[in-house]
Amino acid sequence: MTFIVIGFICFLPFPVPRWADAHYQYMKRHNLLDSNGDPLPQSQWPESDGAPTDDPEEKEP
């Protein structure tokens, strides 16, 4: 019965806290947030100097 209740709660549209939100943590690691913790508009994203442009796992041998 407990698993049914937990499973039902997972389908409800409750917001996820920022510490558990994967998208927010990605933006935090890549400096895509302003001083309030809100996402920056894409026009203000910093240029990524060290980030690879291609995914090395997608390259064919």
DRENMIVEX-224346 format. One record per residue (C-alpha): residue number from 1; residue in three letters; x negated, y negated, z negated. Coordinates in steps of 0.25 Angstrom, whole numbers, plus 5000, padded with zeros to 4 digits. Layout:
! DRENMIVEX-224346
{num->NUM residu->ALA xx->X yy->Y zz->Z}
...
! end
This chain:
! DRENMIVEX-224346
{num->1 residu->MET xx->5000 yy->5000 zz->5000}
{num->2 residu->THR xx->4988 yy->4991 zz->4997}
{num->3 residu->PHE xx->4982 yy->4992 zz->5011}
{num->4 residu->ILE xx->4996 yy->4989 zz->5017}
{num->5 residu->VAL xx->4997 yy->4976 zz->5010}
{num->6 residu->ILE xx->4982 yy->4972 zz->5013}
{num->7 residu->GLY xx->4984 yy->4976 zz->5027}
{num->8 residu->PHE xx->4997 yy->4968 zz->5028}
{num->9 residu->ILE xx->4990 yy->4956 zz->5022}
{num->10 residu->CYS xx->4979 yy->4956 zz->5032}
{num->11 residu->PHE xx->4989 yy->4953 zz->5043}
{num->12 residu->LEU xx->4994 yy->4941 zz->5037}
{num->13 residu->PRO xx->4989 yy->4928 zz->5042}
{num->14 residu->PHE xx->4981 yy->4923 zz->5029}
{num->15 residu->PRO xx->4969 yy->4915 zz->5032}
{num->16 residu->VAL xx->4956 yy->4921 zz->5029}
{num->17 residu->PRO xx->4946 yy->4914 zz->5019}
{num->18 residu->ARG xx->4934 yy->4907 zz->5026}
{num->19 residu->TRP xx->4924 yy->4916 zz->5019}
{num->20 residu->ALA xx->4931 yy->4928 zz->5025}
{num->21 residu->ASP xx->4934 yy->4922 zz->5039}
{num->22 residu->ALA xx->4924 yy->4928 zz->5049}
{num->23 residu->HIS xx->4927 yy->4916 zz->5059}
{num->24 residu->TYR xx->4924 yy->4906 zz->5048}
{num->25 residu->GLN xx->4911 yy->4913 zz->5044}
{num->26 residu->TYR xx->4906 yy->4913 zz->5058}
{num->27 residu->MET xx->4909 yy->4898 zz->5060}
{num->28 residu->LYS xx->4902 yy->4895 zz->5047}
{num->29 residu->ARG xx->4889 yy->4903 zz->5051}
{num->30 residu->HIS xx->4888 yy->4896 zz->5064}
{num->31 residu->ASN xx->4891 yy->4882 zz->5058}
{num->32 residu->LEU xx->4904 yy->4880 zz->5065}
{num->33 residu->LEU xx->4911 yy->4874 zz->5053}
{num->34 residu->ASP xx->4912 yy->4859 zz->5049}
{num->35 residu->SER xx->4909 yy->4855 zz->5035}
{num->36 residu->ASN xx->4923 yy->4858 zz->5030}
{num->37 residu->GLY xx->4922 yy->4873 zz->5035}
{num->38 residu->ASP xx->4931 yy->4870 zz->5047}
{num->39 residu->PRO xx->4927 yy->4875 zz->5061}
{num->40 residu->LEU xx->4920 yy->4865 zz->5070}
{num->41 residu->PRO xx->4926 yy->4862 zz->5084}
{num->42 residu->GLN xx->4919 yy->4870 zz->5095}
{num->43 residu->SER xx->4913 yy->4857 zz->5100}
{num->44 residu->GLN xx->4906 yy->4855 zz->5087}
{num->45 residu->TRP xx->4899 yy->4869 zz->5086}
{num->46 residu->PRO xx->4884 yy->4868 zz->5085}
{num->47 residu->GLU xx->4876 yy->4874 zz->5096}
{num->48 residu->SER xx->4871 yy->4888 zz->5092}
{num->49 residu->ASP xx->4856 yy->4888 zz->5095}
{num->50 residu->GLY xx->4852 yy->4902 zz->5090}
{num->51 residu->ALA xx->4865 yy->4909 zz->5093}
{num->52 residu->PRO xx->4864 yy->4919 zz->5105}
{num->53 residu->THR xx->4874 yy->4915 zz->5116}
{num->54 residu->ASP xx->4876 yy->4930 zz->5120}
{num->55 residu->ASP xx->4879 yy->4942 zz->5111}
{num->56 residu->PRO xx->4868 yy->4952 zz->5112}
{num->57 residu->GLU xx->4877 yy->4963 zz->5110}
{num->58 residu->GLU xx->4885 yy->4960 zz->5123}
{num->59 residu->LYS xx->4873 yy->4960 zz->5132}
{num->60 residu->GLU xx->4872 yy->4972 zz->5141}
{num->61 residu->PRO xx->4858 yy->4980 zz->5141}
! end
